[in-house]
Each structure stands twice: as C-alpha cells, then as structure tokens.
C-alpha cells in the first residue's frame, strides 16, 4: 500500500511538471511563462527552459526582464553544449548592455564558448582561430579582470592545437615520402610558431627530410642537397647537444660524407663519358661537314659544267649565219 501511494505521488509530481510546461507553452501570460522558464532553468532542465525563453523573447522586449531572459538563454545554451549559439548570445548581451554588472561575465563566457567550440586538431581550425581572437579581445578589454588569469593559458592551449596540426601535416608528408613538401611544412611551423614546444622534433624531421632528399636526389641537384643536409646536421648538433637528435645528426652526417665522396667518383665518370661523347659527336659532325662539303663541290661542278655547255650552245647559235632569203618567182 505504501509503495502504491509513493508511486501515485511520483506520477502526480511528474504529471504536474509536464502540465506546467505544457500550460506555459500554450499560455500568453508573460509572468506565468517567465516563472516556468526560470523554474526549469533552476532545475537544469535546459531544453525546457530554452523552449519557454524562446517564447518570451518578444513578450519581454523593452521590459526590465529582457536582459535576464537573454542572459539565462545564453547560459542554458552553454550548458546544453550549443556553444556557437551561446557565444553569440553572450557577446550580444555584453555589447547591448555594457553597463549591466554582468557585462564582463557575458564577455568572458562568450570567449569561453568559442574556446569550447574549437574543433579537434585534425579537423578544420577556423573555430580555433576565432576562439583565440575572442579570448584576446577579452584580455584587451578587461586586462585587470580576475577572469583574465586563465585566459592566457587557454590561448596557449589553442595555439598549441594550431601548431600541432601544422606539425602533423609535415609528418604526413614525411610518412608519404614527400620529403621536399615535408621540409617546407616543418620550416613553416618554425616560422609561424617561433616559441613552439615541438622545435626539437621539427629539427629532427627537417634534418631527416633533407637527408632523404640528398640520398635520393636527381644528378643535377645532388651536390646542393648533400650540402644542405650536412649543414642541417651541424645545426642540430649545435642546437640540441647531447640528445638523441644530435646522435642521429652525427650518424646521418657520416653517411652523407660517404655519399658525397661516392658522388665525386660518379661525377668524374659522368664527366669523362660526357667528354668522350662530346668528342665523338664532334668527329661525326666534322665527317658530316666534310661529306656535305664534298657533295656540294660535286653539285657545284655539275652546275658549272651545265652552264659551260649552255654557253657553248648559245655561242654556236650566234656564229651560224641566217639562211638566205627565198623569193618566189611570179609566173
């Protein structure tokens, strides 16, 4: 019997709550809707609260309740994890009510919403860049705020996400064997994030990328790429002494020096072959030129003989007297 009574009580409570929400959704009474919305907000029933706050937007416009509804709506969306919408609403509140005591809190929450909405590093990072800008704006507008103490930490966290994404892009190029692209990508990370915590790893990848480019280079770029790789091994040893990276640098430099010596021999052989081929081509060209010269001489001789014969024929025609005139005798 006791369990039955408790069950009825629970059902009654639930029915009452549902009925209040339904009545509020159908009602045109601003005060009743506002009370129901605030009750839901206090009970952390964010979706119910948002449904009612949405109905209140026009009803409270221009009244003293308007800021409260806007502020609570932003928080309800924040707790409901609609960070983009909440961020916009908090920012709108801070701009619309700059003298409200909650304006600073709204500005902070707006920046925090953009921070929460930042995507994972392997996804599009436009939301992360926007979040950094919003957090920096809060620092600029409220430099002495207590809330500013963790803003720099949040900015550093988001900046690291951007640099890690750039670093991973370089790693992907390296893993695919696109060593030239990897080298460029890693150098861009160093340029864009001069204080990066990944500097030692980036040095290592640039060094290995240049090593691979040198060892697998085409002939006409071999010398240049070997020297570039050797220079970088020395940089790594200087910047990262007594580390695993400096040990790798020493090992790669030894291999590069051997490759350099081997390439000296290859170049000598190639130069000798080129010289021999050039000499052969020169001889063949001279032979061809002599042949062409002889053929031209023959053609010239034939042409001169034809001209001489024609001249003789023309001369003979001039020396032969014309035949006597023939007259017909009239009968």
Secondary structure, DSSP 8 states (H G I E B T S, - for coil): -HHHHHHHHHHHHHHHHHHHHHHHHH---HHHHHHHHHHHHHTT-HHHHHHHHHHHHHHSTTSTHHHHHHHHHHHHHHHTT-HHHHHHHHHHHHHHTTTSTTHHHHHHHHHHHHHHT---TTS--HHHHHHHHHHHHHHHH-TT-GGGGGHHHHHHHHHHHHHHHHHHHHHHHHHTT-HHHHHHHHHHHHHH-TT-TTHHHHHHHHHHHHHHHHHT--HHHHHHHHHHHHHHHHHHHHHSTTSHHHHHHHHHHHHHHHHHHHHHHHHHHHHHHHHHHHHHHHHHHHHHHHHHHHHHHHHHHHHHHHHHHHHHHHHHHHHS-----------
